């Protein structure tokens, strides 16, 4: 009988007793791009970024021609000034000189009314003493009533002159001014939409138009990739599905990077066949569940969309 060397027996025994290596899955890096577009069409007059540039929130991206929007903004502003002046004028009432004119007319009417009252009292005394005919008394009363009515009329005109326009006229003017203010805000918004800034920080992945080209409304001009939008996509074999939970820590490895930490953010509820992008003979034609994992932004920038990675659950 042939006996094996003791060293070989020890190696076989250690191999049998060593813990099994943790299962390794394969995946790739994917990016969710932010495509920036203007809601209005126009000629591209300024492109402030280029491919591969790192930008921050608030940095200028591009501008379209905006002569029409500038003119509309000026028109709306001038309309607002006119409406606001009319509204203020209605609240003020008549001018001081006009009020003074009504006051002078009222003073004159009061003097006439006083004179008519004195004349009526004199005529009443003369009628009692039979110096004048009773018909003369009727004329004096009519003159007195006429002058008092004139005083009442001018007093009402003076109150109106000091109060300004009627409440319904003021309300109508106020509504018109609010409409003019809304028109200014709308014109300003349309103008701002022709010169866009970045709402995220990240890399400029691509620019889709060059200066001078016509950009249709809603067509993206710049494609951005924030670090938070970089994720790992991988596929879990059905027997291992229960080992992966939302929030679970994973270790991500690639050819040019050290081990990076990521957390499971999504696990599909439906099975599918292994996609052809996963080049593994063992995994072909097997049912798997698509999953995604997110990295910290400082680690995500070390990876690139399309890059193959290995996933290990610690």
Secondary structure, DSSP 4 states (H G I P E B T S, - for coil): -PPPPHHHHHHHHHHHHSPPPPPEEEEEEEE--EEEE-SS-EEEEEE---TT-EE-TT-EEEEE--HHHHHHHHHHHHHHHHHHHHHHHHHH-S-HHHHHHHHHHHHHHHHHHHHHHHHHHHHHHHHHTTSS-HHHHHHHHHHHHHHHHHHHHHHHHHHHHHH-S-HHHHHHHHHHHHHHHHHHHHHHHHHHTTEEE-SS-EEEEEE---TT-EE-TT-EEEEEE-GGGEEEEEEEEGGGGGG--TT-EEEEEETTEEEEEEEEEEEEEEEEEPPTTS--TTTTT-EEEEEEEEE-HHHHTT--TT-EEEEE--
